[in-house]
Amino acid sequence: MAQIIARGFAVGTAKLLIHQSSGVGVRDYTALAEKASRVVEDLTGLELDLPSFAIEGVDRRGWAEHNIDSYAALIERLTPPNRPGSAGMAELNAVALGGLLGSFAGKVLGQYDPAFAISSPAIWMVDENIDHFAHRAQLDADEVALWVLVHELTHRAQFHAVGWFRERLLALMTQLFTASTISPIDLLGEVFARLRGLSSSQSV
C-alpha cells in the first residue's frame, strides 16, 4: 500500500500553527492518577486497570505529534488496499492532518486514546493548556488537572468495562472508509469540522 501520510510534513505543519508557551513544564501524574482513579471507580463502580495504560503530561507540540502518529496509523489501517493514490497525495494529506491538529492543539486539555491504532491505550494531558486555563480562570492548576484527569479516566472506564465497544467502533469506521469515495483525510476533516461547530455552539 502506498504511503498515505508523510509524517514529517504533518509535524512541520502542526508546529507552524502551535503557539508554544515558554518555560511550561509537564506534571508527574503518578500521584494524581491514583487520586483520580479512586474518584472514578467509587462513583461509577467500574474498574480502570490503572497499570495497563499510560498517563503522560505533554505540551501542545507533544499532543500534536502523538495524534499525528495515532491518526496516521488509523487512517493507514482503515484505507482499503485497492484505493488508488497519486503523486504528492501523502504530502497533501500530511499538511491537512497537521493543520487540523495544529489548530486544535491550543484548545485540548486532555485526551483518552483507546488504541484504535496505537499499541496500547493512553491518556495525554496537555499541561500547557491546563495551566493557561487555570491562570485565566483564577483556579488552582493542579485541581484543574485532577478534574480533567477524572474526565479522561471516565472514558477509560467506559471502554474498559464494555469489551466489545472498541471493536464495534473500529468496524463502523471501516465500513465508512470502505464505502466512501472521498479520501480518509477529508473524512477526518469533516469530523473535526463537526467537533469545532459543536464546541463553538457550546461556548459561553
NORKA-V295232 format. One record per run of one state. SS is the DSSP state (@ for helix, = for strand, . for the rest). FROM is the first residue (numbers start at 1). LEN is the number of residues. If there is no record, write none. Layout:
SS:FROM:LEN, SS:FROM:LEN
This chain:
.:1:6, @:7:11, .:18:12, @:30:15, .:45:5, @:50:3, .:53:1, =:54:5, .:59:1, @:60:19, .:79:10, @:89:16, .:105:5, =:110:4, .:114:8, =:122:5, @:127:11, .:138:3, @:141:21, .:162:3, @:165:15, .:180:4, @:184:19, .:203:2
